[in-house]
């Protein structure tokens, strides 16, 4: 009788090996993708050559032929600013509205999410109405409402609302006093940074001390003294090196001070309120995921509703809240590209709009913009994943 195993050829055994077949399939797939990318690249280069459109990234050093109303860095077409500078301006404006929007949306979302579980019938129903109304109206429509129906309906500069001392609100934005940094202002800024870091370190030390000994420390008082008292003391000792430039009405507009444009406010409010509605549902689901016995045990120890929610329920709910919360942060950042609809100079409006139209280099501009949004999303996900691992409950 012939042995079957001996009659099987090495070639047949390799073909039947799942690992070998898997590697072969992956090599074939990579080869096909490489061929498609090569064909697409050569086709694009040939089409650009026939259309006599320049390629490459040399256009970034070309002088820009336009101005931007809101800039975080000096930018002017008459001052020799380049398209590369315009890219940085748009990127900084996008990061600004995304960072502030994430903070505001998180605060509002947590408040509304907790309010949805309130024992007060009116508070719970108002929170529910907010969530259902905001979530089911398109974001673009909400931006138009905030910009055209709310902010543009404000009076002109001559009839401005005076919100406070030197603060004016009109259809051209919010005008407020602008800090002017004089010699010695760096000491005040350094003291403020040192106070924030010191308050954070003291808070961590106080928490560990309380866990080990049960003794509480005056965290709020110390934090207030470090964050407010220390910079104020340095400010007085340094001879008040920070002055204020107040806005003044001159002709048909204000001069001086700092101007917060209505496009920025409309985009920020729209993104924050829209994303907060989704975050509220995430927070509500996370709180409901915590066992009711945890709340009852905290009440049995004498904790009231507020401390129970802050010290017992929310920390345990965070392991459920953080993963979908990350998705909402990413959505808010990407939704900021809708700024082009109301004229806010973000990355999409400045770079993919004006720069692309003036240079005609669509491939390079779109590739850079896609890479930027991808990098922002990956960095946000990385930071949130690190926090998620720290917030996870470690079983003993």
C-alpha positions in Angstrom: 0.0 0.0 0.0 1.4 3.4 -1.1 2.0 6.0 1.6 -0.1 9.1 0.7 2.1 11.5 2.6 5.1 10.4 0.7 3.5 10.8 -2.7 2.4 14.5 -1.9 4.8 16.8 -3.7 6.4 19.8 -1.9 4.7 22.2 -4.4 1.3 20.8 -3.5 1.9 21.1 0.2 2.9 24.8 -0.2 -0.2 25.6 -2.2 -2.4 24.0 0.5 -0.6 25.8 3.3 -2.9 28.6 4.5 0.0 30.9 5.6 1.6 30.6 2.2 -1.6 31.4 0.4 -2.3 34.3 2.7 1.1 35.8 2.0 0.7 35.3 -1.8 -2.7 37.0 -1.8 -1.3 40.0 0.1 1.6 40.3 -2.3 -0.8 40.2 -5.3 -3.0 42.8 -3.7 -0.1 45.1 -3.0 1.1 44.7 -6.5 -2.3 45.6 -7.9 -2.6 48.6 -5.7 0.9 49.8 -6.6 0.0 49.4 -10.3 -3.2 51.4 -9.9 -1.3 54.2 -8.0 1.4 54.3 -10.7 -1.2 54.5 -13.5 -3.1 57.2 -11.7 0.0 59.2 -11.0 1.4 59.0 -14.5 -2.1 59.8 -16.0 -2.4 62.9 -13.7 1.1 64.1 -14.6 0.4 63.7 -18.3 -2.9 65.5 -18.0 -1.3 68.4 -16.1 1.5 68.6 -18.8 -1.0 68.7 -21.6 -3.0 71.4 -19.8 0.2 73.3 -19.1 -0.5 73.4 -15.3 2.6 73.5 -13.1 3.1 70.8 -10.6 5.1 70.6 -7.3 5.0 72.6 -4.1 7.0 75.6 -5.3 3.8 77.7 -5.3 3.9 77.7 -1.5 6.7 80.3 -1.6 4.9 82.5 -4.1 3.4 85.8 -2.9 -0.3 85.5 -2.1 -2.6 88.0 -3.9 -5.3 88.3 -1.2 -5.8 89.2 2.4 -7.5 87.4 5.3 -9.6 89.2 7.9 -8.9 86.9 10.8 -5.3 85.9 11.3 -3.3 84.6 14.3 0.0 85.5 12.6 0.9 88.6 10.5 -0.5 88.1 7.0 -0.8 90.7 4.2 -0.5 90.5 0.5 1.2 93.9 0.4 3.7 92.6 3.1 4.9 89.7 0.9 3.0 86.9 2.6 3.1 83.7 0.6 0.7 80.9 -0.1 2.5 78.9 2.5 1.7 81.6 5.1 -2.0 81.4 3.9 -1.9 77.7 4.6 -0.7 78.4 8.2 -3.3 81.0 8.7 -6.1 78.6 7.6 -4.7 75.8 9.7 -4.4 78.0 12.8 -8.0 79.2 12.4 -9.2 75.6 12.0 -7.3 74.5 15.1 -8.6 77.5 17.1 -12.3 76.9 16.4 -11.8 73.1 16.9 -10.0 73.5 20.2 -12.5 76.0 21.7 -15.4 74.1 20.2 -14.3 70.8 21.8 -14.1 72.4 25.2 -17.5 74.2 25.0 -19.2 71.1 23.5 -17.8 68.9 26.2 -19.0 71.2 29.0 -22.4 71.8 27.5 -22.8 68.1 26.6 -22.0 66.9 30.1 -24.4 69.4 31.6 -27.3 68.5 29.3 -26.5 64.7 29.6 -26.8 64.9 33.4 -29.9 67.1 33.1 -31.6 64.5 31.1 -31.4 62.2 34.1 -32.6 64.8 36.5 -35.4 64.1 38.9 -36.8 67.5 38.1 -39.4 66.9 35.4 -39.0 70.3 33.8 -35.2 70.2 33.6 -35.3 66.6 32.1 -37.8 67.5 29.5 -36.0 70.8 28.5 -32.8 68.8 28.1 -34.6 66.2 26.0 -36.2 68.9 23.7 -32.7 70.5 23.2 -31.1 67.1 22.3 -33.9 66.1 19.9 -34.2 69.5 18.3 -30.5 70.1 17.7 -29.6 66.6 16.6 -32.3 66.4 13.9 -31.6 69.8 12.2 -28.8 69.8 9.7 -25.6 71.5 11.0 -25.3 73.7 7.8 -28.8 75.0 8.4 -28.0 75.8 12.0 -24.9 77.7 10.9 -27.0 79.8 8.5 -29.5 80.5 11.4 -26.8 81.6 13.8 -25.0 83.7 11.1 -27.9 85.3 9.2 -30.8 85.3 11.6 -29.0 86.0 14.9 -25.7 87.8 14.3 -26.5 89.7 11.1 -29.7 91.0 12.7 -27.7 92.9 15.3 -27.6 96.7 15.0 -24.8 98.5 13.0 -21.8 99.9 14.8 -23.4 103.3 15.6 -26.2 101.6 17.5 -24.0 98.9 19.2 -25.0 97.2 22.4 -22.5 98.0 25.2 -22.2 94.7 27.0 -19.7 96.0 29.5 -17.0 98.5 30.1 -15.4 98.9 26.7 -17.1 95.9 25.2 -19.5 96.5 22.2 -21.6 94.1 20.2 -22.9 94.8 16.7 -23.4 93.1 13.3 -19.7 93.3 12.6 -18.7 91.3 15.7 -17.7 91.7 19.3 -15.2 94.5 20.1 -13.4 94.2 23.4 -10.3 95.7 25.0 -7.0 94.3 23.7 -4.1 93.6 26.0 -0.9 95.4 25.1 2.3 93.6 26.3 5.0 95.9 27.6 8.5 95.0 28.9 8.0 92.7 31.9 4.8 91.1 30.6 6.7 87.9 30.1 7.1 87.6 33.9 3.3 87.8 34.4 2.7 85.2 31.7 5.3 82.9 33.2 3.8 83.3 36.6 0.4 82.4 35.2 1.8 79.3 33.6 3.7 78.4 36.7 0.5 78.9 38.8 -1.5 76.5 36.5 1.2 73.9 36.7 1.5 74.3 40.4 -2.2 74.0 40.9 -2.3 70.8 38.9 0.6 69.3 40.9 -1.0 70.2 44.2 -4.3 68.7 43.1 -2.6 65.4 42.3 -0.7 65.4 45.6 -3.9 66.2 47.6 -5.8 63.4 45.9 -3.1 60.8 46.7 -2.8 62.1 50.3 -6.6 61.8 50.7 -6.5 58.2 49.3 -3.8 57.3 51.8 -4.8 59.1 54.9 -8.4 60.3 54.3 -7.3 63.9 55.0 -8.6 66.6 52.7 -6.6 69.6 51.5 -7.9 73.0 50.5 -7.4 72.4 46.7 -9.8 75.2 45.6 -8.2 77.8 47.8 -4.7 76.9 46.8 -5.5 76.7 43.1 -7.2 80.1 43.2 -4.1 81.6 45.0 -1.7 80.1 42.5 -3.7 80.8 39.3 -5.0 84.2 40.2 -3.0 85.5 43.1 0.5 84.7 41.9 0.2 86.4 38.4 -1.6 89.4 40.1 1.2 89.7 42.6 3.9 89.6 39.8 1.8 92.0 37.8 1.9 94.6 40.6 5.5 94.0 41.4 6.6 94.4 37.8 4.9 97.8 37.5 1.8 96.7 35.6 3.4 95.8 32.3 0.1 94.9 30.6 -2.1 97.7 29.4 -5.5 97.7 27.6 -6.4 99.2 24.3 -10.1 100.1 24.3 -12.2 100.1 21.1 -13.5 103.5 20.0 -16.2 104.4 17.4 -14.6 106.2 14.5 -16.9 106.9 11.6 -18.8 103.8 10.6 -16.7 101.3 12.6 -14.7 100.8 15.7 -10.9 101.2 15.9 -8.6 99.8 18.5 -9.2 96.8 20.7 -9.7 93.3 19.5 -12.5 92.2 17.1 -14.2 88.8 17.3 -15.8 88.4 13.9 -19.4 87.1 13.5 -18.3 84.3 11.2 -16.1 82.9 14.0 -18.9 83.2 16.6 -21.5 81.6 14.3 -19.3 78.7 13.5 -18.2 78.2 17.1 -21.7 78.3 18.5 -23.1 76.1 15.8 -20.4 73.4 16.1 -20.5 73.5 20.0 -24.3 73.3 20.4 -24.6 70.6 17.6 -21.9 68.4 18.9 -23.0 68.9 22.6 -26.4 67.3 21.7 -24.6 64.1 20.7 -22.2 64.2 23.6 -25.2 64.6 26.0 -26.6 61.2 24.8 -23.2 59.6 25.2 -23.0 61.0 28.8 -26.5 59.8 29.6 -25.7 56.3 28.3 -22.4 56.2 30.2 -24.2 57.1 33.5 -26.9 54.6 32.9 -24.2 51.9 32.3 -23.0 52.3 35.9 -24.8 49.9 38.3 -27.5 51.5 40.5 -25.8 49.8 43.5 -22.9 52.1 43.2 -25.1 55.1 43.8 -26.9 53.4 46.7 -23.6 52.4 48.3 -22.4 56.0 48.1 -25.6 57.3 49.6 -25.2 54.7 52.4 -21.8 56.2 53.2 -23.4 59.6 53.5 -22.5 61.2 50.2 -25.1 63.6 48.6 -26.2 63.6 45.0 -23.5 66.0 43.8 -20.5 64.2 45.3 -21.9 60.8 44.4 -22.2 61.8 40.7 -18.8 63.5 40.6 -16.7 61.0 42.7 -18.4 57.7 42.1 -20.6 57.6 39.0 -18.8 59.8 36.4 -15.3 58.2 37.0 -16.8 54.8 36.3 -18.9 56.0 33.4 -15.9 57.5 31.6 -14.8 54.1 30.3 -18.0 54.0 28.4 -18.1 57.6 27.5 -14.6 58.2 26.1 -14.6 55.9 23.0 -17.7 57.5 21.4 -16.7 60.9 22.7 -13.5 60.6 20.6 -15.6 60.2 17.5 -17.6 63.4 18.3 -14.3 65.3 18.7 -13.2 64.1 15.3 -16.6 65.0 13.8 -16.5 68.5 15.2 -13.0 69.1 13.7 -14.1 67.8 10.3 -17.4 69.7 10.4 -15.5 72.9 10.9 -14.8 72.7 7.1 -18.4 73.9 6.7 -17.0 77.4 7.6 -16.8 78.0 3.9 -20.6 78.4 3.8 -20.5 81.5 6.1 -17.1 82.9 5.1 -15.0 82.0 8.1 -11.3 81.7 6.9 -10.5 78.2 7.9 -8.2 75.7 6.1 -10.9 74.7 3.6 -11.9 78.2 2.8 -8.5 79.8 2.6 -6.4 77.0 1.2 -8.8 74.8 -0.8 -10.7 77.8 -1.9 -8.7 80.9 -2.6 -5.3 79.4 -2.9 -6.5 76.6 -5.2 -8.4 79.1 -7.4 -5.4 81.4 -7.8 -2.7 78.7 -8.3 -4.7 76.0 -10.1 -2.7 73.3 -8.4 -5.6 71.2 -7.3 -3.7 68.0 -6.7 -1.1 69.4 -4.4 -3.6 71.6 -2.5 -6.1 68.8 -2.0 -3.4 66.4 -1.0 -2.0 68.7 1.6 -5.5 69.4 3.0 -6.3 65.8 3.3 -3.0 65.0 5.0 -3.7 67.8 7.5 -7.1 66.6 8.5 -5.8 63.0 8.7 -3.0 64.1 11.0 -5.4 66.1 13.2 -7.7 63.1 13.5 -4.8 60.6 14.3 -3.4 62.9 16.9 -6.8 63.5 18.5 -7.4 59.7 18.6 -4.0 59.1 20.1 -4.5 61.6 22.9 -8.0 60.2 23.7 -6.8 56.6 23.6 -4.0 57.5 26.1 -6.6 59.1 28.3 -8.9 56.1 27.9 -6.2 53.8 29.1 -5.6 56.0 32.2 -9.4 56.2 32.9 -10.0 52.5 32.5 -10.8 50.5 35.7 -7.9 48.2 36.6 -9.1 45.0 38.2 -7.2 43.6 41.1 
